[in-house]
Amino acid sequence: MIAAGSLRSNADAEGKQLAAPLRKGQLLTDAQLLGPGLLAGTPPGSAAVPLRMADPSSIQLVSPGQLVNVVLTGANGYDQQAPSQVLATAVPVLWTSGQGGKTGEWLGTGETDGLMVVAADPAQAARLAGASTQGKLFFVLVGPPAA
């Protein structure tokens, strides 16, 4: 039995970007490529939201599939004090710029340091879109929500 969404020929993958590294011999599916398939398995209405984290090196701590809370802080640590705000809770990471400890070239550009893509519901996506212009974004690794 072949997994749903498996690519059946090299032509199906030609010109597309991987969302995460593959091991030798691993089957390639549409959910492992950037694009609409990256949201496979997420609830209907989910959006893939790119986020630029304030600490680019922290991206090495997270990998696709992990759940994170996304936190915005507007304080600069000196004269501006503001409480941190949780913008999204337990959102799954779809892609990070630090795949396998390497940064950079997954999207074909060198400007991906600190970039993370998460799957968010419509309300979370609205809060997250452009949030980095309002302050600094950080993530907190979390486990699955309690049932």
C-alpha positions in Angstrom: 0.0 0.0 0.0 1.4 3.4 -1.0 0.7 6.4 1.3 -2.0 8.9 0.2 -0.5 11.9 -1.6 2.6 9.9 -2.6 4.3 11.3 -5.7 4.4 8.6 -8.4 7.1 10.1 -10.8 10.1 12.4 -10.7 8.1 14.8 -12.9 5.6 15.3 -10.0 8.3 16.8 -7.8 10.3 18.7 -10.5 10.7 22.4 -9.7 9.1 22.1 -6.2 10.7 22.9 -2.9 10.9 20.4 0.0 9.5 21.6 3.3 11.9 19.3 5.3 14.8 17.1 4.6 14.2 13.5 3.4 16.1 10.4 4.3 17.4 8.2 1.5 14.6 5.9 0.3 11.8 7.8 2.1 8.6 8.1 0.0 7.8 11.7 -1.0 4.3 13.0 -0.5 2.6 16.3 -1.4 2.6 17.2 2.3 6.4 17.4 2.3 6.5 20.1 -0.4 5.9 23.8 0.0 2.5 24.7 -1.3 -1.1 23.6 -0.7 -0.1 20.1 0.3 1.9 21.5 3.2 -1.4 21.9 5.0 -2.5 18.3 4.5 -3.9 16.9 7.7 -4.7 20.3 9.2 -8.3 21.3 10.0 -10.3 22.8 7.1 -9.8 26.5 6.9 -6.2 26.4 8.2 -3.7 28.8 6.8 0.1 28.5 6.5 1.4 31.7 8.2 5.1 32.7 8.0 6.6 34.2 11.1 10.0 35.8 11.7 11.3 35.1 15.1 13.2 37.7 17.1 16.0 35.2 17.9 16.9 33.4 14.6 19.1 30.9 16.4 16.1 29.6 18.4 14.7 28.1 15.2 17.2 25.2 15.6 15.2 24.0 18.6 12.0 23.3 16.7 11.1 21.0 13.8 8.0 20.4 11.7 5.2 18.8 13.6 6.0 20.3 16.9 3.4 22.5 18.6 4.3 26.0 19.7 2.7 29.0 21.3 3.5 32.2 19.5 4.2 35.2 21.8 4.5 38.9 21.0 6.3 41.3 23.1 6.2 45.0 22.5 8.7 45.9 25.2 12.2 46.8 24.3 13.6 46.1 27.7 14.5 49.7 28.5 12.1 52.5 28.5 9.2 50.8 26.9 7.4 48.3 29.1 4.5 46.2 27.8 3.1 42.8 28.8 3.7 39.9 26.5 0.7 38.7 24.5 0.1 35.1 23.4 -1.1 35.3 19.8 -1.7 31.6 19.1 -1.6 28.5 21.2 -0.5 25.0 20.2 -0.1 25.7 16.5 1.8 23.1 14.5 5.0 24.0 12.9 5.0 23.2 9.2 8.5 24.5 8.2 11.5 26.2 9.7 14.6 27.9 8.2 16.8 25.8 10.5 16.1 22.4 8.9 18.7 19.9 10.0 20.7 22.7 11.7 21.2 24.5 8.4 19.7 27.8 7.6 19.0 29.4 4.3 18.2 27.8 1.0 15.0 25.9 1.4 12.9 28.7 -0.1 15.6 29.6 -2.7 16.7 32.8 -0.8 19.2 33.6 1.8 16.7 35.7 3.7 15.1 32.9 5.7 17.0 33.1 8.9 14.6 33.0 11.8 11.6 32.1 9.6 9.0 29.6 10.7 5.7 28.6 9.1 2.8 27.5 11.3 -0.7 26.2 10.5 -3.2 28.5 12.1 -7.0 28.7 12.2 -8.5 31.9 10.6 -8.6 33.9 13.9 -5.0 33.0 14.8 -3.9 33.7 11.2 -5.4 37.2 11.5 -3.5 37.9 14.7 -0.3 36.5 13.4 -0.2 38.1 10.0 2.2 41.1 10.2 2.6 40.6 14.0 6.4 41.1 13.7 5.8 44.7 12.8 4.2 45.3 16.2 7.0 43.9 18.3 9.2 40.9 18.7 7.9 37.3 18.1 9.0 34.3 20.2 7.8 30.8 20.4 7.3 28.4 23.3 7.4 24.6 22.7 4.3 23.0 24.1 2.7 19.6 24.2 -0.8 18.7 22.8 -3.7 20.5 24.4 -5.5 18.6 27.2 -8.6 16.7 26.1 
